[in-house]
Amino acid sequence: MIRTPFLLFFIFFSSGLFAQTQTHHYAIEIAGVKVGTMTATRQQQGEQVLYSTVSDVKVNLLVYNVKIYYKTDCRFQDGQLMVSTVEARTNRGNFFSKTEWKGDHYDIVADQYKYKRQTTQKEKIDFSVTTLYFSEPVHRNKVFAEYFGDYFNVTKTSQGRYRTVFDDREDEYIYQQGVLTRIIKKNAVKNFVIRLLD
């Protein structure tokens, strides 16, 4: 009888009814000054894994003013992306992207600032930018970017460091012991640095 509560808990936990959540908090900085925050979350729900990132940035410089609220939600099942949505609210307008699996293909629509894309894709997606916050892209040469509805090219530059490129956009992802500790988002005015807090 003493073991019964533990057995019930184990069955409950292993059945997937008990959701497991990981959360990482980041500071967003320009030239060492904090201009925003980002939260990345991974939640296991049985065979499904839900990922989300939320960032809020406000920059007020003499010739450079930016306000961005950015939210990405992704749902993976059995290691495959089923649906992703990206909501962006900025001082230059509101934008939205969606990628959804339709049984034998993805419908992809990206409507972002100075960027639009609408297409279909048969190749299954098993790794995306949002998953980079929880998994190092070992042995990968591309990562699906939910925002663009297209792929970043990935190059490993040294131990735990990866360069991602899409058109004229370039980012650097830095991992320590498999944990994403920094992202450097290259910008013509000033680089954004996303730094792990916990």
C-alpha positions as CSV (number, residue, x, y, z in Angstrom):
1,M,0.0,0.0,0.0
2,I,2.9,2.4,0.7
3,R,4.0,2.2,-2.9
4,T,0.6,2.8,-4.5
5,P,0.7,6.7,-4.5
6,F,4.1,6.6,-6.1
7,L,2.9,4.1,-8.7
8,L,-0.2,6.3,-9.5
9,F,2.1,9.3,-9.9
10,F,4.4,7.4,-12.2
11,I,1.6,6.3,-14.4
12,F,0.1,9.8,-14.5
13,F,3.5,11.4,-15.3
14,S,4.5,8.8,-18.0
15,S,1.1,9.0,-19.7
16,G,1.9,12.5,-20.8
17,L,-0.9,14.1,-18.9
18,F,1.6,15.9,-16.7
19,A,3.1,18.7,-18.8
20,Q,6.8,19.4,-18.5
21,T,7.8,23.0,-19.0
22,Q,11.2,24.6,-19.6
23,T,11.6,28.4,-19.6
24,H,14.6,30.7,-20.4
25,H,14.7,34.4,-19.8
26,Y,16.9,36.7,-21.9
27,A,17.9,40.4,-21.9
28,I,18.0,42.2,-25.2
29,E,20.8,44.7,-25.4
30,I,22.3,47.3,-27.7
31,A,25.9,48.4,-26.9
32,G,25.5,46.9,-23.4
33,V,22.2,48.8,-22.7
34,K,19.1,46.7,-22.0
35,V,16.4,47.6,-24.5
36,G,14.0,44.7,-24.0
37,T,13.3,41.2,-22.8
38,M,12.7,37.8,-24.4
39,T,11.1,34.6,-22.9
40,A,11.4,31.2,-24.6
41,T,9.2,28.3,-23.4
42,R,9.1,24.7,-24.3
43,Q,6.2,22.5,-23.0
44,Q,5.9,18.8,-23.5
45,Q,2.4,17.5,-23.7
46,G,2.3,13.8,-24.5
47,E,3.5,13.4,-28.1
48,Q,3.2,17.1,-28.7
49,V,5.8,19.8,-27.9
50,L,4.8,23.4,-27.8
51,Y,7.4,26.2,-28.2
52,S,6.9,29.9,-27.8
53,T,9.1,33.0,-27.8
54,V,7.9,36.4,-26.7
55,S,10.1,39.5,-27.1
56,D,9.4,43.2,-26.3
57,V,11.9,45.8,-27.5
58,K,11.9,49.6,-27.2
59,V,14.8,51.6,-28.6
60,N,14.9,55.4,-28.7
61,L,18.0,56.9,-30.2
62,L,18.5,60.2,-32.0
63,V,17.9,58.7,-35.5
64,Y,16.8,55.2,-34.6
65,N,13.5,54.4,-33.0
66,V,12.2,50.9,-32.8
67,K,9.2,49.3,-30.9
68,I,8.7,45.6,-31.5
69,Y,6.4,43.1,-29.7
70,Y,7.1,39.7,-31.3
71,K,5.5,36.4,-30.5
72,T,6.1,33.0,-32.1
73,D,4.1,29.8,-31.3
74,C,5.0,26.4,-32.7
75,R,3.5,23.0,-32.2
76,F,5.5,19.9,-33.0
77,Q,4.1,16.3,-33.0
78,D,6.3,13.2,-33.3
79,G,9.2,15.5,-34.2
80,Q,7.4,17.3,-37.0
81,L,6.3,20.9,-37.1
82,M,2.5,21.0,-37.4
83,V,1.8,24.7,-37.2
84,S,3.6,27.9,-36.4
85,T,2.4,31.5,-36.1
86,V,4.3,34.7,-35.8
87,E,2.7,37.9,-34.6
88,A,4.7,41.1,-34.8
89,R,3.4,44.5,-33.6
90,T,5.8,47.3,-34.4
91,N,5.9,51.1,-34.8
92,R,5.9,50.4,-38.6
93,G,2.7,48.3,-38.5
94,N,1.4,44.9,-37.5
95,F,2.5,41.7,-39.3
96,F,1.7,38.0,-39.3
97,S,3.1,34.7,-40.6
98,K,1.7,31.2,-40.5
99,T,3.0,27.8,-41.6
100,E,0.6,24.8,-41.3
101,W,0.8,21.1,-42.2
102,K,-2.1,20.0,-44.3
103,G,-1.6,16.3,-44.4
104,D,0.8,16.1,-47.3
105,H,2.2,19.6,-47.6
106,Y,2.6,22.9,-45.7
107,D,0.7,26.1,-46.5
108,I,3.1,29.0,-45.9
109,V,2.2,32.6,-45.7
110,A,4.6,35.3,-44.5
111,D,3.5,38.9,-44.3
112,Q,6.2,40.9,-42.5
113,Y,7.8,44.3,-42.8
114,K,9.2,44.7,-46.3
115,Y,8.9,41.0,-46.8
116,K,6.1,38.8,-48.2
117,R,6.0,35.1,-49.2
118,Q,3.3,32.6,-50.0
119,T,4.1,29.1,-51.0
120,T,3.6,25.4,-50.3
121,Q,6.2,22.8,-49.3
122,K,6.1,19.0,-49.2
123,E,9.3,18.5,-47.3
124,K,8.6,18.0,-43.6
125,I,10.1,20.5,-41.1
126,D,11.7,19.0,-38.0
127,F,13.7,22.0,-36.7
128,S,13.0,25.7,-36.6
129,V,14.4,28.9,-35.2
130,T,12.3,28.7,-32.1
131,T,13.7,25.2,-31.3
132,L,17.2,26.8,-31.3
133,Y,16.5,28.1,-27.8
134,F,16.4,24.6,-26.5
135,S,18.5,22.5,-28.9
136,E,21.9,23.1,-30.5
137,P,21.7,22.6,-34.3
138,V,24.4,19.9,-34.4
139,H,24.9,18.5,-37.9
140,R,22.4,20.8,-39.5
141,N,22.9,23.1,-42.5
142,K,19.5,24.8,-42.5
143,V,16.9,25.8,-40.0
144,F,13.3,26.8,-40.8
145,A,12.6,30.5,-39.9
146,E,8.9,30.8,-38.9
147,Y,9.0,34.6,-39.5
148,F,10.0,34.3,-43.1
149,G,8.4,31.0,-44.0
150,D,11.8,30.0,-45.4
151,Y,15.2,28.6,-44.3
152,F,18.3,30.1,-42.7
153,N,21.5,28.5,-43.8
154,V,23.5,27.3,-40.8
155,T,27.3,27.1,-40.5
156,K,29.2,25.9,-37.5
157,T,32.1,28.4,-37.0
158,S,33.6,26.9,-33.8
159,Q,32.7,24.8,-30.8
160,G,29.2,25.9,-29.8
161,R,29.0,28.8,-32.3
162,Y,26.8,28.9,-35.3
163,R,26.2,31.5,-38.0
164,T,22.8,31.7,-39.6
165,V,22.2,33.6,-42.9
166,F,19.1,34.5,-44.8
167,D,19.5,37.0,-47.7
168,D,21.2,40.0,-46.1
169,R,20.4,39.0,-42.5
170,E,22.9,37.3,-40.3
171,D,22.8,36.0,-36.7
172,E,25.2,34.2,-34.5
173,Y,24.0,31.6,-31.9
174,I,26.4,30.8,-29.0
175,Y,26.0,27.7,-26.8
176,Q,27.7,26.6,-23.7
177,Q,27.3,22.9,-22.8
178,G,24.3,22.7,-25.1
179,V,22.6,25.8,-23.6
180,L,21.9,28.8,-25.8
181,T,23.6,31.7,-23.9
182,R,23.8,34.4,-26.5
183,I,22.4,35.5,-29.9
184,I,24.1,38.3,-31.8
185,K,21.7,39.8,-34.4
186,K,23.7,41.7,-36.9
187,N,22.3,45.2,-37.7
188,A,23.6,48.0,-39.9
189,V,23.1,50.5,-37.1
190,K,23.9,48.5,-34.0
191,N,24.0,44.8,-33.3
192,F,21.3,43.4,-31.0
193,V,22.6,41.0,-28.3
194,I,20.2,38.5,-26.7
195,R,21.8,37.3,-23.5
196,L,20.6,34.5,-21.2
197,L,19.6,35.6,-17.7
198,D,18.6,32.2,-16.3
